[in-house]
Amino acid sequence: MTTIARRGVCLVISAPSGAGKSTIANALRAGDSSLAHSVSVTTRAPRPGEKEGVHYHFRSMDQFRDMAAKGELLEWAEVFGRGYGTPRAPVEAALARGRDMVFDIDWQGHRLLRAALPDDVVSLFVLPPSMKELDRRLRSRASDAESEIDKRMGAALAEISHWSEFDHVIVNAELDRAVREAQSILVAARLKTKRQHGLADLMKEYEANKPG
């Protein structure tokens, strides 16, 4: 039987800080070993337990800007005085091999990634149940200073205003359900007719082996 070749999918998950995009993305990766992980570049300092090359590639701002200038990043942005970006080479290699990738990046990154890979991006925006709940989640993390939390809350509505640019939107009121909904979006993207490059060969096989 013909094996149906398929190009990989870029599932982009965006949300205001604290709405759960990273948690959902990590749950998808943990539940599906076939997903390739894109390790982002950042200029922020590592948090406790974070490792170079595993959670992020930690670089100085000068190094980060040099990578962007050389076209080594598919998308990049400076947010709250910090740089974040996606290395180009490993993503393009993974997609060509039929590996799917999940990205938890902001709306600016989504725009740039869709522009760079227009046929490969499927996007999801995650909303919090309420602004009050978003504030509670940010404070419960206990990883940022009070001033940083206030800054993120101040930017949240501006980020949420970009929801309509995304293919799908979910409200993360209950994490398990949100993860299931994100999984459904990924499965549907994998099964898109245009993404399954081996279908034409399979049709030929059907024709050649039809009864009679």
C-alpha positions as CSV (number, residue, x, y, z in Angstrom):
1,M,0.0,0.0,0.0
2,T,1.2,3.5,-0.8
3,T,2.4,5.5,2.2
4,I,0.8,9.0,2.1
5,A,3.5,11.6,2.3
6,R,2.7,14.8,4.2
7,R,4.2,18.1,4.8
8,G,4.4,19.2,8.4
9,V,2.1,21.7,10.1
10,C,3.0,24.8,12.1
11,L,0.4,25.1,14.9
12,V,0.8,28.6,16.3
13,I,-0.8,29.3,19.7
14,S,-1.0,32.9,20.9
15,A,-2.5,34.5,23.9
16,P,-2.0,37.3,26.4
17,S,0.6,36.4,29.0
18,G,-1.0,34.1,31.6
19,A,-3.9,32.8,29.5
20,G,-2.2,29.4,29.1
21,K,-0.6,29.2,25.6
22,S,2.6,27.7,26.9
23,T,0.8,25.2,29.2
24,I,-1.4,24.1,26.3
25,A,1.6,23.8,23.9
26,N,3.6,21.8,26.4
27,A,0.6,19.5,27.0
28,L,0.3,18.8,23.2
29,R,4.1,18.0,23.0
30,A,3.9,15.7,26.0
31,G,1.0,13.8,24.6
32,D,2.4,13.4,21.1
33,S,6.0,12.3,20.7
34,S,5.9,12.9,16.9
35,L,5.7,16.7,17.5
36,A,8.9,18.5,16.8
37,H,9.8,21.3,19.3
38,S,10.9,24.7,18.1
39,V,13.3,26.1,20.7
40,S,13.0,29.9,20.6
41,V,15.7,32.5,21.0
42,T,15.2,35.0,23.9
43,T,17.3,37.7,25.5
44,R,15.7,37.3,28.9
45,A,17.6,35.7,31.7
46,P,16.8,32.0,32.4
47,R,14.2,31.2,35.0
48,P,14.9,28.6,37.7
49,G,15.1,25.2,36.0
50,E,15.4,26.4,32.5
51,K,18.2,25.0,30.4
52,E,20.0,26.4,27.3
53,G,18.9,24.7,24.1
54,V,16.0,22.9,25.8
55,H,13.6,25.7,27.0
56,Y,15.2,28.6,25.0
57,H,18.4,29.7,23.3
58,F,19.5,32.4,25.6
59,R,21.3,35.2,23.8
60,S,22.3,38.8,24.4
61,M,20.3,41.6,22.6
62,D,23.3,42.3,20.3
63,Q,23.4,38.6,19.3
64,F,19.7,38.5,18.9
65,R,19.6,41.5,16.6
66,D,22.5,40.1,14.6
67,M,20.5,36.9,14.0
68,A,17.5,38.8,12.8
69,A,19.6,41.0,10.5
70,K,21.1,37.9,8.9
71,G,17.7,36.3,8.2
72,E,18.3,33.5,10.7
73,L,14.9,34.0,12.4
74,L,11.5,33.2,10.8
75,E,9.9,35.6,13.1
76,W,11.1,37.9,15.9
77,A,9.9,40.7,18.1
78,E,11.1,42.8,21.1
79,V,8.5,42.7,23.8
80,F,8.8,44.5,27.2
81,G,12.5,45.2,26.3
82,R,13.2,41.5,25.6
83,G,13.8,39.8,22.3
84,Y,12.0,36.6,21.2
85,G,12.4,34.8,17.9
86,T,12.1,31.5,16.0
87,P,15.3,30.0,14.3
88,R,14.6,29.4,10.6
89,A,16.7,26.3,9.7
90,P,15.3,23.7,12.1
91,V,11.7,24.6,11.3
92,E,12.1,24.4,7.6
93,A,13.9,21.0,7.9
94,A,11.2,19.6,10.2
95,L,8.4,20.6,7.9
96,A,10.1,19.1,4.9
97,R,10.4,15.8,6.8
98,G,6.7,15.8,7.6
99,R,7.1,16.7,11.2
100,D,4.6,19.0,12.9
101,M,5.6,21.8,15.2
102,V,3.8,23.7,17.9
103,F,4.7,27.4,18.6
104,D,3.6,29.5,21.6
105,I,4.4,33.0,20.4
106,D,2.6,36.4,20.4
107,W,0.4,37.9,17.7
108,Q,3.3,39.7,16.1
109,G,5.2,36.5,15.7
110,H,2.1,34.9,14.3
111,R,1.9,37.5,11.6
112,L,5.5,37.1,10.6
113,L,5.4,33.3,10.7
114,R,2.3,33.2,8.5
115,A,4.0,35.6,6.1
116,A,7.1,33.4,6.0
117,L,5.3,30.1,5.8
118,P,1.8,31.0,4.4
119,D,0.9,27.4,3.5
120,D,2.1,25.8,6.7
121,V,0.6,27.8,9.5
122,V,-2.6,27.0,11.4
123,S,-3.3,29.4,14.2
124,L,-5.1,29.4,17.6
125,F,-5.8,32.2,19.9
126,V,-6.4,31.4,23.6
127,L,-8.6,33.7,25.7
128,P,-8.8,33.8,29.5
129,P,-12.2,33.3,31.1
130,S,-12.0,36.9,32.4
131,M,-9.5,39.7,33.0
132,K,-9.8,39.0,36.8
133,E,-8.8,35.4,36.2
134,L,-5.9,36.4,34.0
135,D,-4.6,38.7,36.8
136,R,-5.0,35.8,39.3
137,R,-3.0,33.4,37.1
138,L,-0.2,35.9,36.6
139,R,0.1,36.5,40.3
140,S,-0.1,32.8,41.2
141,R,3.0,32.0,39.1
142,A,5.2,34.0,41.6
143,S,7.9,34.3,38.9
144,D,7.6,38.0,38.0
145,A,7.9,41.2,40.0
146,E,4.7,43.2,40.8
147,S,5.7,45.8,38.2
148,E,6.1,43.1,35.5
149,I,2.7,41.7,36.3
150,D,1.1,45.2,36.1
151,K,2.9,45.7,32.7
152,R,1.5,42.4,31.3
153,M,-2.0,43.2,32.5
154,G,-1.8,46.6,30.9
155,A,-0.9,45.0,27.6
156,A,-3.4,42.2,27.7
157,L,-6.4,43.9,26.1
158,A,-4.2,45.2,23.3
159,E,-3.0,41.6,22.6
160,I,-6.5,40.2,22.8
161,S,-7.7,42.7,20.2
162,H,-5.9,40.6,17.6
163,W,-8.0,37.5,18.1
164,S,-9.8,37.9,14.8
165,E,-6.5,37.4,12.9
166,F,-6.4,33.7,14.0
167,D,-8.0,30.7,12.4
168,H,-9.4,29.4,15.7
169,V,-10.2,30.8,19.1
170,I,-10.8,29.0,22.4
171,V,-11.5,30.1,26.0
172,N,-9.2,28.4,28.5
173,A,-11.6,28.1,31.4
174,E,-10.7,24.4,32.0
175,L,-7.3,23.2,30.9
176,D,-8.1,19.6,29.9
177,R,-10.8,20.8,27.6
178,A,-8.6,23.5,26.1
179,V,-5.9,20.9,25.4
180,R,-8.5,18.6,23.7
181,E,-9.7,21.4,21.6
182,A,-6.2,22.3,20.5
183,Q,-5.5,18.6,19.7
184,S,-8.6,18.6,17.4
185,I,-7.4,21.6,15.5
186,L,-4.0,20.0,14.9
187,V,-5.5,16.7,13.7
188,A,-7.8,18.5,11.3
189,A,-4.8,20.5,9.9
190,R,-2.9,17.3,9.3
191,L,-5.8,15.8,7.3
192,K,-6.1,18.8,4.9
193,T,-6.3,17.5,1.4
194,K,-3.6,19.8,0.1
195,R,-1.2,18.8,2.8
196,Q,-1.3,15.1,1.9
197,H,1.1,15.0,-1.0
198,G,0.8,11.2,-1.5
199,L,-3.0,11.1,-2.3
200,A,-2.5,11.3,-6.1
201,D,-0.3,8.2,-5.9
202,L,-2.8,6.4,-3.8
203,M,-5.5,7.1,-6.3
204,K,-3.3,5.6,-9.0
205,E,-2.9,2.5,-6.9
206,Y,-6.7,2.2,-6.5
207,E,-7.1,2.5,-10.2
208,A,-4.4,-0.1,-11.0
209,N,-5.8,-2.6,-8.6
210,K,-9.6,-2.2,-9.1
211,P,-11.5,-5.5,-9.4
212,G,-12.1,-6.8,-12.8
